[in-house]
Amino acid sequence: MTKKLYLPLLMALVVALSSCSSKMGELSSDYFTVTPQVLEAVGGKVPATINGKFPEKYFNKKAVVEVTPVLKWNGGEAKGQPAVFQGEKVEGNDQTISYKMGGNYTMKTSFDYVPEMAKSELYLEFKATIGSKTVTIPAVKVADGVISTSEFVEQTLSSANPANGDDAFQRIIKEKHDANIMFLIQQANVRASELKTAKEFNEEVKNVDGAVNKKISNIEVSAYASPDGGVSLNTKLAENRQDNTAKVINQNLKKAKVDAAIDTKYTAQDWEGFQELVSKSNIQDKELILRVLSMYSDPEQREQEIKNISSVYKTLADEVLPQLRRSRLTLNYEIIGKSDEEITNLANSDAKQLNIEELLYAATLTNDPAKQEAIYMKATQIYPNDYRAYNNLGKLAYQAGNLDKAESYFKKAASLNNAAEVNMNLGLIALNKGDKAAAESYLSKASGAKELNEALGNLYIAQGQYDKAVNAFGSTKTNSAALAQILAKDYNKAKSTLASVEKPDAYTEYLMAVLGARTNNASMVTSSLKSAVAKDPSLAKKAASDLEFAKYFTNSDFMSIIQ
């Protein structure tokens, strides 16, 4: 309810001040305004702006009045920064109030939020003096408070998603084996000396073909001619090298009884290979050679320009060009990893037979936290220097609500590797402890963690930056994301988010009730609150003093739920 509030020093006050009386008239709250009308916690603070007015002929010219905002609750209070006003005949540096004209003033104050403030009242306390005499002015209640929905982030954090230390398991790993068959200048026959290379290559093919966990994809034969000699000559030369090499490989495969596809291609003038070899060499004037390649695209012009560099051409002919007269053999194959069933069985019976990637992957094959924990514990024993198992044990502990255990595991992980996901998780721990500075520090080192934006969203809620929180959460469907949207007053989006939470809990229902209250949907308030209290009876007590539901405190359906 909006109150029109101005600070009245009533005529009785003025008369009293004028006569130096020790009695002052009681002040009415109707002369003060407070923004917001109901105080609200924002980023751990409870801010308020108080506007008041000293009416005409109310302020004694010799009076000094100190006004202090005080937030009071059962068993405690918090005082804000006082403001001091003085009459026209007082020498000082405080705001002077005219006796004849009166004056307006504005006070800004802020209190550090504590949960007890949820059921509290804001008062103004006065200390007035005229000369050496004290004048008593009774305190005046000016506002109720505090809406503490923003502090609900402490509860919604429990459903935040800690970052996982992912495995790098690949069931199929692509591998290859290379070899080169070399040729003499302007020749395409496979020499006896190169048949040994072809035979050794064939042995590798046989080994792969015979392995139970390997599968040949294909064999590539790529034949080349060096850039010297002209395009027409080199085209025929490269094609013949391709055919002769493929023939040898086919013969060897046939003898070995290996069935593998052979893909062939040839490159008439290997300018790309030439450029690569020159770039890696220490040849004199190599920069000049590379410049020629960049300036000319015509093969014959390139060749002629390079031959014109007589000082290095012999070196090129002796050291570089021979390396380009070749057929490259490439065996492409796949290493096929263990099946999910094999990995699961070994994780349970003989985990040492699994490498770290397989063992971490094994934990993803079950949704049972107890089984996952057992697998991660084995990983820490077999591979004690890998941080991911410790991190993931911390994640399980966090999701189970054991923050101390989670923090211990996260710190152990951090001691092994200051990884992004570990810093993000330590940031969540800091947020749960209310240490926003530490959380911000950890999250600043968590770049790259997949869940970082969600963690940042929770931090921004705690800091009172609700629009930034909404942007950080994006399309995330969690209680925290919905809380940010409620605080940013994006109620339609908040309703959609809450309806899409994967595993709705008591806090999901409570936030839906808050949303109902803010959108004047009484049936949503009662139905959602009833579900929330059924899942967590302690929320009945919270709702009973939650000013989000102030207008329902006389509603019989509401009261029947919280009693």
Secondary structure as a PSIPRED ss2 file (coil, helix, strand):
# PSIPRED VFORMAT (PSIPRED V4.0)

   1 M C   1.000  0.000  0.000
   2 T C   1.000  0.000  0.000
   3 K C   1.000  0.000  0.000
   4 K C   1.000  0.000  0.000
   5 L E   0.000  0.000  1.000
   6 Y C   1.000  0.000  0.000
   7 L C   1.000  0.000  0.000
   8 P C   1.000  0.000  0.000
   9 L C   1.000  0.000  0.000
  10 L C   1.000  0.000  0.000
  11 M H   0.000  1.000  0.000
  12 A H   0.000  1.000  0.000
  13 L H   0.000  1.000  0.000
  14 V H   0.000  1.000  0.000
  15 V H   0.000  1.000  0.000
  16 A H   0.000  1.000  0.000
  17 L H   0.000  1.000  0.000
  18 S H   0.000  1.000  0.000
  19 S H   0.000  1.000  0.000
  20 C C   1.000  0.000  0.000
  21 S C   1.000  0.000  0.000
  22 S C   1.000  0.000  0.000
  23 K C   1.000  0.000  0.000
  24 M C   1.000  0.000  0.000
  25 G C   1.000  0.000  0.000
  26 E C   1.000  0.000  0.000
  27 L C   1.000  0.000  0.000
  28 S C   1.000  0.000  0.000
  29 S C   1.000  0.000  0.000
  30 D C   1.000  0.000  0.000
  31 Y E   0.000  0.000  1.000
  32 F E   0.000  0.000  1.000
  33 T E   0.000  0.000  1.000
  34 V E   0.000  0.000  1.000
  35 T E   0.000  0.000  1.000
  36 P C   1.000  0.000  0.000
  37 Q C   1.000  0.000  0.000
  38 V E   0.000  0.000  1.000
  39 L E   0.000  0.000  1.000
  40 E E   0.000  0.000  1.000
  41 A C   1.000  0.000  0.000
  42 V E   0.000  0.000  1.000
  43 G C   1.000  0.000  0.000
  44 G C   1.000  0.000  0.000
  45 K E   0.000  0.000  1.000
  46 V E   0.000  0.000  1.000
  47 P E   0.000  0.000  1.000
  48 A E   0.000  0.000  1.000
  49 T E   0.000  0.000  1.000
  50 I E   0.000  0.000  1.000
  51 N E   0.000  0.000  1.000
  52 G E   0.000  0.000  1.000
  53 K E   0.000  0.000  1.000
  54 F E   0.000  0.000  1.000
  55 P C   1.000  0.000  0.000
  56 E C   1.000  0.000  0.000
  57 K C   1.000  0.000  0.000
  58 Y C   1.000  0.000  0.000
  59 F C   1.000  0.000  0.000
  60 N C   1.000  0.000  0.000
  61 K C   1.000  0.000  0.000
  62 K C   1.000  0.000  0.000
  63 A E   0.000  0.000  1.000
  64 V E   0.000  0.000  1.000
  65 V E   0.000  0.000  1.000
  66 E E   0.000  0.000  1.000
  67 V E   0.000  0.000  1.000
  68 T E   0.000  0.000  1.000
  69 P E   0.000  0.000  1.000
  70 V E   0.000  0.000  1.000
  71 L E   0.000  0.000  1.000
  72 K E   0.000  0.000  1.000
  73 W E   0.000  0.000  1.000
  74 N C   1.000  0.000  0.000
  75 G C   1.000  0.000  0.000
  76 G E   0.000  0.000  1.000
  77 E E   0.000  0.000  1.000
  78 A E   0.000  0.000  1.000
  79 K E   0.000  0.000  1.000
  80 G C   1.000  0.000  0.000
  81 Q C   1.000  0.000  0.000
  82 P C   1.000  0.000  0.000
  83 A E   0.000  0.000  1.000
  84 V E   0.000  0.000  1.000
  85 F E   0.000  0.000  1.000
  86 Q E   0.000  0.000  1.000
  87 G C   1.000  0.000  0.000
  88 E C   1.000  0.000  0.000
  89 K C   1.000  0.000  0.000
  90 V C   1.000  0.000  0.000
  91 E C   1.000  0.000  0.000
  92 G C   1.000  0.000  0.000
  93 N C   1.000  0.000  0.000
  94 D C   1.000  0.000  0.000
  95 Q E   0.000  0.000  1.000
  96 T E   0.000  0.000  1.000
  97 I C   1.000  0.000  0.000
  98 S E   0.000  0.000  1.000
  99 Y C   1.000  0.000  0.000
 100 K C   1.000  0.000  0.000
 101 M C   1.000  0.000  0.000
 102 G E   0.000  0.000  1.000
 103 G E   0.000  0.000  1.000
 104 N E   0.000  0.000  1.000
 105 Y E   0.000  0.000  1.000
 106 T E   0.000  0.000  1.000
 107 M E   0.000  0.000  1.000
 108 K E   0.000  0.000  1.000
 109 T E   0.000  0.000  1.000
 110 S E   0.000  0.000  1.000
 111 F E   0.000  0.000  1.000
 112 D E   0.000  0.000  1.000
 113 Y C   1.000  0.000  0.000
 114 V C   1.000  0.000  0.000
 115 P H   0.000  1.000  0.000
 116 E H   0.000  1.000  0.000
 117 M H   0.000  1.000  0.000
 118 A H   0.000  1.000  0.000
 119 K C   1.000  0.000  0.000
 120 S E   0.000  0.000  1.000
 121 E E   0.000  0.000  1.000
 122 L E   0.000  0.000  1.000
 123 Y E   0.000  0.000  1.000
 124 L E   0.000  0.000  1.000
 125 E E   0.000  0.000  1.000
 126 F E   0.000  0.000  1.000
 127 K E   0.000  0.000  1.000
 128 A E   0.000  0.000  1.000
 129 T E   0.000  0.000  1.000
 130 I E   0.000  0.000  1.000
 131 G C   1.000  0.000  0.000
 132 S C   1.000  0.000  0.000
 133 K E   0.000  0.000  1.000
 134 T E   0.000  0.000  1.000
 135 V E   0.000  0.000  1.000
 136 T C   1.000  0.000  0.000
 137 I C   1.000  0.000  0.000
 138 P C   1.000  0.000  0.000
 139 A C   1.000  0.000  0.000
 140 V E   0.000  0.000  1.000
 141 K E   0.000  0.000  1.000
 142 V E   0.000  0.000  1.000
 143 A E   0.000  0.000  1.000
 144 D E   0.000  0.000  1.000
 145 G E   0.000  0.000  1.000
 146 V E   0.000  0.000  1.000
 147 I E   0.000  0.000  1.000
 148 S C   1.000  0.000  0.000
 149 T H   0.000  1.000  0.000
 150 S H   0.000  1.000  0.000
 151 E H   0.000  1.000  0.000
 152 F H   0.000  1.000  0.000
 153 V H   0.000  1.000  0.000
 154 E H   0.000  1.000  0.000
 155 Q H   0.000  1.000  0.000
 156 T H   0.000  1.000  0.000
 157 L H   0.000  1.000  0.000
 158 S H   0.000  1.000  0.000
 159 S H   0.000  1.000  0.000
 160 A C   1.000  0.000  0.000
 161 N C   1.000  0.000  0.000
 162 P C   1.000  0.000  0.000
 163 A C   1.000  0.000  0.000
 164 N C   1.000  0.000  0.000
 165 G C   1.000  0.000  0.000
 166 D C   1.000  0.000  0.000
 167 D C   1.000  0.000  0.000
 168 A C   1.000  0.000  0.000
 169 F C   1.000  0.000  0.000
 170 Q C   1.000  0.000  0.000
 171 R C   1.000  0.000  0.000
 172 I E   0.000  0.000  1.000
 173 I E   0.000  0.000  1.000
 174 K E   0.000  0.000  1.000
 175 E E   0.000  0.000  1.000
 176 K E   0.000  0.000  1.000
 177 H E   0.000  0.000  1.000
 178 D E   0.000  0.000  1.000
 179 A E   0.000  0.000  1.000
 180 N E   0.000  0.000  1.000
 181 I E   0.000  0.000  1.000
 182 M E   0.000  0.000  1.000
 183 F C   1.000  0.000  0.000
 184 L C   1.000  0.000  0.000
 185 I C   1.000  0.000  0.000
 186 Q C   1.000  0.000  0.000
 187 Q C   1.000  0.000  0.000
 188 A C   1.000  0.000  0.000
 189 N C   1.000  0.000  0.000
 190 V C   1.000  0.000  0.000
 191 R C   1.000  0.000  0.000
 192 A H   0.000  1.000  0.000
 193 S H   0.000  1.000  0.000
 194 E H   0.000  1.000  0.000
 195 L H   0.000  1.000  0.000
 196 K H   0.000  1.000  0.000
 197 T H   0.000  1.000  0.000
 198 A H   0.000  1.000  0.000
 199 K H   0.000  1.000  0.000
 200 E H   0.000  1.000  0.000
 201 F H   0.000  1.000  0.000
 202 N H   0.000  1.000  0.000
 203 E H   0.000  1.000  0.000
 204 E H   0.000  1.000  0.000
 205 V H   0.000  1.000  0.000
 206 K H   0.000  1.000  0.000
 207 N H   0.000  1.000  0.000
 208 V H   0.000  1.000  0.000
 209 D H   0.000  1.000  0.000
 210 G H   0.000  1.000  0.000
 211 A C   1.000  0.000  0.000
 212 V C   1.000  0.000  0.000
 213 N C   1.000  0.000  0.000
 214 K E   0.000  0.000  1.000
 215 K E   0.000  0.000  1.000
 216 I E   0.000  0.000  1.000
 217 S E   0.000  0.000  1.000
 218 N E   0.000  0.000  1.000
 219 I E   0.000  0.000  1.000
 220 E E   0.000  0.000  1.000
 221 V E   0.000  0.000  1.000
 222 S E   0.000  0.000  1.000
 223 A E   0.000  0.000  1.000
 224 Y E   0.000  0.000  1.000
 225 A C   1.000  0.000  0.000
 226 S C   1.000  0.000  0.000
 227 P C   1.000  0.000  0.000
 228 D C   1.000  0.000  0.000
 229 G C   1.000  0.000  0.000
 230 G C   1.000  0.000  0.000
 231 V H   0.000  1.000  0.000
 232 S H   0.000  1.000  0.000
 233 L H   0.000  1.000  0.000
 234 N H   0.000  1.000  0.000
 235 T H   0.000  1.000  0.000
 236 K H   0.000  1.000  0.000
 237 L H   0.000  1.000  0.000
 238 A H   0.000  1.000  0.000
 239 E H   0.000  1.000  0.000
 240 N H   0.000  1.000  0.000
 241 R H   0.000  1.000  0.000
 242 Q H   0.000  1.000  0.000
 243 D H   0.000  1.000  0.000
 244 N H   0.000  1.000  0.000
 245 T H   0.000  1.000  0.000
 246 A H   0.000  1.000  0.000
 247 K H   0.000  1.000  0.000
 248 V H   0.000  1.000  0.000
 249 I H   0.000  1.000  0.000
 250 N H   0.000  1.000  0.000
 251 Q H   0.000  1.000  0.000
 252 N H   0.000  1.000  0.000
 253 L H   0.000  1.000  0.000
 254 K H   0.000  1.000  0.000
 255 K H   0.000  1.000  0.000
 256 A H   0.000  1.000  0.000
 257 K C   1.000  0.000  0.000
 258 V C   1.000  0.000  0.000
 259 D C   1.000  0.000  0.000
 260 A C   1.000  0.000  0.000
 261 A C   1.000  0.000  0.000
 262 I E   0.000  0.000  1.000
 263 D E   0.000  0.000  1.000
 264 T E   0.000  0.000  1.000
 265 K E   0.000  0.000  1.000
 266 Y E   0.000  0.000  1.000
 267 T E   0.000  0.000  1.000
 268 A C   1.000  0.000  0.000
 269 Q C   1.000  0.000  0.000
 270 D C   1.000  0.000  0.000
 271 W H   0.000  1.000  0.000
 272 E H   0.000  1.000  0.000
 273 G H   0.000  1.000  0.000
 274 F H   0.000  1.000  0.000
 275 Q H   0.000  1.000  0.000
 276 E H   0.000  1.000  0.000
 277 L H   0.000  1.000  0.000
 278 V H   0.000  1.000  0.000
 279 S H   0.000  1.000  0.000
 280 K H   0.000  1.000  0.000
 281 S C   1.000  0.000  0.000
 282 N C   1.000  0.000  0.000
 283 I C   1.000  0.000  0.000
 284 Q C   1.000  0.000  0.000
 285 D C   1.000  0.000  0.000
 286 K H   0.000  1.000  0.000
 287 E H   0.000  1.000  0.000
 288 L H   0.000  1.000  0.000
 289 I H   0.000  1.000  0.000
 290 L H   0.000  1.000  0.000
 291 R H   0.000  1.000  0.000
 292 V H   0.000  1.000  0.000
 293 L H   0.000  1.000  0.000
 294 S H   0.000  1.000  0.000
 295 M H   0.000  1.000  0.000
 296 Y C   1.000  0.000  0.000
 297 S C   1.000  0.000  0.000
 298 D C   1.000  0.000  0.000
 299 P H   0.000  1.000  0.000
 300 E H   0.000  1.000  0.000
 301 Q H   0.000  1.000  0.000
 302 R H   0.000  1.000  0.000
 303 E H   0.000  1.000  0.000
 304 Q H   0.000  1.000  0.000
 305 E H   0.000  1.000  0.000
 306 I H   0.000  1.000  0.000
 307 K H   0.000  1.000  0.000
 308 N C   1.000  0.000  0.000
 309 I C   1.000  0.000  0.000
 310 S H   0.000  1.000  0.000
 311 S H   0.000  1.000  0.000
 312 V H   0.000  1.000  0.000
 313 Y H   0.000  1.000  0.000
 314 K H   0.000  1.000  0.000
 315 T H   0.000  1.000  0.000
 316 L H   0.000  1.000  0.000
 317 A H   0.000  1.000  0.000
 318 D H   0.000  1.000  0.000
 319 E H   0.000  1.000  0.000
 320 V H   0.000  1.000  0.000
 321 L H   0.000  1.000  0.000
 322 P H   0.000  1.000  0.000
 323 Q H   0.000  1.000  0.000
 324 L H   0.000  1.000  0.000
 325 R C   1.000  0.000  0.000
 326 R E   0.000  0.000  1.000
 327 S E   0.000  0.000  1.000
 328 R E   0.000  0.000  1.000
 329 L E   0.000  0.000  1.000
 330 T E   0.000  0.000  1.000
 331 L E   0.000  0.000  1.000
 332 N E   0.000  0.000  1.000
 333 Y E   0.000  0.000  1.000
 334 E E   0.000  0.000  1.000
 335 I E   0.000  0.000  1.000
 336 I E   0.000  0.000  1.000
 337 G C   1.000  0.000  0.000
 338 K C   1.000  0.000  0.000
 339 S C   1.000  0.000  0.000
 340 D H   0.000  1.000  0.000
 341 E H   0.000  1.000  0.000
 342 E H   0.000  1.000  0.000
 343 I H   0.000  1.000  0.000
 344 T H   0.000  1.000  0.000
 345 N H   0.000  1.000  0.000
 346 L H   0.000  1.000  0.000
 347 A H   0.000  1.000  0.000
 348 N H   0.000  1.000  0.000
 349 S H   0.000  1.000  0.000
 350 D C   1.000  0.000  0.000
 351 A H   0.000  1.000  0.000
 352 K H   0.000  1.000  0.000
 353 Q H   0.000  1.000  0.000
 354 L C   1.000  0.000  0.000
 355 N C   1.000  0.000  0.000
 356 I H   0.000  1.000  0.000
 357 E H   0.000  1.000  0.000
 358 E H   0.000  1.000  0.000
 359 L H   0.000  1.000  0.000
 360 L H   0.000  1.000  0.000
 361 Y H   0.000  1.000  0.000
 362 A H   0.000  1.000  0.000
 363 A H   0.000  1.000  0.000
 364 T C   1.000  0.000  0.000
 365 L C   1.000  0.000  0.000
 366 T C   1.000  0.000  0.000
 367 N C   1.000  0.000  0.000
 368 D C   1.000  0.000  0.000
 369 P H   0.000  1.000  0.000
 370 A H   0.000  1.000  0.000
 371 K H   0.000  1.000  0.000
 372 Q H   0.000  1.000  0.000
 373 E H   0.000  1.000  0.000
 374 A H   0.000  1.000  0.000
 375 I H   0.000  1.000  0.000
 376 Y H   0.000  1.000  0.000
 377 M H   0.000  1.000  0.000
 378 K H   0.000  1.000  0.000
 379 A H   0.000  1.000  0.000
 380 T H   0.000  1.000  0.000
 381 Q H   0.000  1.000  0.000
 382 I H   0.000  1.000  0.000
 383 Y C   1.000  0.000  0.000
 384 P C   1.000  0.000  0.000
 385 N C   1.000  0.000  0.000
 386 D C   1.000  0.000  0.000
 387 Y H   0.000  1.000  0.000
 388 R H   0.000  1.000  0.000
 389 A H   0.000  1.000  0.000
 390 Y H   0.000  1.000  0.000
 391 N H   0.000  1.000  0.000
 392 N H   0.000  1.000  0.000
 393 L H   0.000  1.000  0.000
 394 G H   0.000  1.000  0.000
 395 K H   0.000  1.000  0.000
 396 L H   0.000  1.000  0.000
 397 A H   0.000  1.000  0.000
 398 Y H   0.000  1.000  0.000
 399 Q H   0.000  1.000  0.000
 400 A C   1.000  0.000  0.000
 401 G C   1.000  0.000  0.000
 402 N C   1.000  0.000  0.000
 403 L H   0.000  1.000  0.000
 404 D H   0.000  1.000  0.000
 405 K H   0.000  1.000  0.000
 406 A H   0.000  1.000  0.000
 407 E H   0.000  1.000  0.000
 408 S H   0.000  1.000  0.000
 409 Y H   0.000  1.000  0.000
 410 F H   0.000  1.000  0.000
 411 K H   0.000  1.000  0.000
 412 K H   0.000  1.000  0.000
 413 A H   0.000  1.000  0.000
 414 A H   0.000  1.000  0.000
 415 S H   0.000  1.000  0.000
 416 L H   0.000  1.000  0.000
 417 N C   1.000  0.000  0.000
 418 N C   1.000  0.000  0.000
 419 A C   1.000  0.000  0.000
 420 A H   0.000  1.000  0.000
 421 E H   0.000  1.000  0.000
 422 V H   0.000  1.000  0.000
 423 N H   0.000  1.000  0.000
 424 M H   0.000  1.000  0.000
 425 N H   0.000  1.000  0.000
 426 L H   0.000  1.000  0.000
 427 G H   0.000  1.000  0.000
 428 L H   0.000  1.000  0.000
 429 I H   0.000  1.000  0.000
 430 A H   0.000  1.000  0.000
 431 L H   0.000  1.000  0.000
 432 N H   0.000  1.000  0.000
 433 K C   1.000  0.000  0.000
 434 G C   1.000  0.000  0.000
 435 D C   1.000  0.000  0.000
 436 K H   0.000  1.000  0.000
 437 A H   0.000  1.000  0.000
 438 A H   0.000  1.000  0.000
 439 A H   0.000  1.000  0.000
 440 E H   0.000  1.000  0.000
 441 S H   0.000  1.000  0.000
 442 Y H   0.000  1.000  0.000
 443 L H   0.000  1.000  0.000
 444 S C   1.000  0.000  0.000
 445 K C   1.000  0.000  0.000
 446 A C   1.000  0.000  0.000
 447 S C   1.000  0.000  0.000
 448 G C   1.000  0.000  0.000
 449 A C   1.000  0.000  0.000
 450 K C   1.000  0.000  0.000
 451 E C   1.000  0.000  0.000
 452 L H   0.000  1.000  0.000
 453 N H   0.000  1.000  0.000
 454 E H   0.000  1.000  0.000
 455 A H   0.000  1.000  0.000
 456 L H   0.000  1.000  0.000
 457 G H   0.000  1.000  0.000
 458 N H   0.000  1.000  0.000
 459 L H   0.000  1.000  0.000
 460 Y H   0.000  1.000  0.000
 461 I H   0.000  1.000  0.000
 462 A H   0.000  1.000  0.000
 463 Q H   0.000  1.000  0.000
 464 G C   1.000  0.000  0.000
 465 Q C   1.000  0.000  0.000
 466 Y H   0.000  1.000  0.000
 467 D H   0.000  1.000  0.000
 468 K H   0.000  1.000  0.000
 469 A H   0.000  1.000  0.000
 470 V H   0.000  1.000  0.000
 471 N H   0.000  1.000  0.000
 472 A H   0.000  1.000  0.000
 473 F H   0.000  1.000  0.000
 474 G C   1.000  0.000  0.000
 475 S C   1.000  0.000  0.000
 476 T C   1.000  0.000  0.000
 477 K C   1.000  0.000  0.000
 478 T C   1.000  0.000  0.000
 479 N H   0.000  1.000  0.000
 480 S H   0.000  1.000  0.000
 481 A H   0.000  1.000  0.000
 482 A H   0.000  1.000  0.000
 483 L H   0.000  1.000  0.000
 484 A H   0.000  1.000  0.000
 485 Q H   0.000  1.000  0.000
 486 I H   0.000  1.000  0.000
 487 L H   0.000  1.000  0.000
 488 A C   1.000  0.000  0.000
 489 K C   1.000  0.000  0.000
 490 D C   1.000  0.000  0.000
 491 Y H   0.000  1.000  0.000
 492 N H   0.000  1.000  0.000
 493 K H   0.000  1.000  0.000
 494 A H   0.000  1.000  0.000
 495 K H   0.000  1.000  0.000
 496 S H   0.000  1.000  0.000
 497 T H   0.000  1.000  0.000
 498 L H   0.000  1.000  0.000
 499 A H   0.000  1.000  0.000
 500 S C   1.000  0.000  0.000
 501 V C   1.000  0.000  0.000
 502 E C   1.000  0.000  0.000
 503 K C   1.000  0.000  0.000
 504 P C   1.000  0.000  0.000
 505 D C   1.000  0.000  0.000
 506 A H   0.000  1.000  0.000
 507 Y H   0.000  1.000  0.000
 508 T H   0.000  1.000  0.000
 509 E H   0.000  1.000  0.000
 510 Y H   0.000  1.000  0.000
 511 L H   0.000  1.000  0.000
 512 M H   0.000  1.000  0.000
 513 A H   0.000  1.000  0.000
 514 V H   0.000  1.000  0.000
 515 L H   0.000  1.000  0.000
 516 G H   0.000  1.000  0.000
 517 A H   0.000  1.000  0.000
 518 R H   0.000  1.000  0.000
 519 T C   1.000  0.000  0.000
 520 N C   1.000  0.000  0.000
 521 N C   1.000  0.000  0.000
 522 A H   0.000  1.000  0.000
 523 S H   0.000  1.000  0.000
 524 M H   0.000  1.000  0.000
 525 V H   0.000  1.000  0.000
 526 T H   0.000  1.000  0.000
 527 S H   0.000  1.000  0.000
 528 S H   0.000  1.000  0.000
 529 L H   0.000  1.000  0.000
 530 K H   0.000  1.000  0.000
 531 S H   0.000  1.000  0.000
 532 A H   0.000  1.000  0.000
 533 V H   0.000  1.000  0.000
 534 A H   0.000  1.000  0.000
 535 K H   0.000  1.000  0.000
 536 D C   1.000  0.000  0.000
 537 P C   1.000  0.000  0.000
 538 S H   0.000  1.000  0.000
 539 L H   0.000  1.000  0.000
 540 A H   0.000  1.000  0.000
 541 K H   0.000  1.000  0.000
 542 K H   0.000  1.000  0.000
 543 A H   0.000  1.000  0.000
 544 A H   0.000  1.000  0.000
 545 S H   0.000  1.000  0.000
 546 D C   1.000  0.000  0.000
 547 L H   0.000  1.000  0.000
 548 E H   0.000  1.000  0.000
 549 F H   0.000  1.000  0.000
 550 A H   0.000  1.000  0.000
 551 K H   0.000  1.000  0.000
 552 Y H   0.000  1.000  0.000
 553 F C   1.000  0.000  0.000
 554 T C   1.000  0.000  0.000
 555 N C   1.000  0.000  0.000
 556 S H   0.000  1.000  0.000
 557 D H   0.000  1.000  0.000
 558 F H   0.000  1.000  0.000
 559 M H   0.000  1.000  0.000
 560 S H   0.000  1.000  0.000
 561 I H   0.000  1.000  0.000
 562 I H   0.000  1.000  0.000
 563 Q C   1.000  0.000  0.000
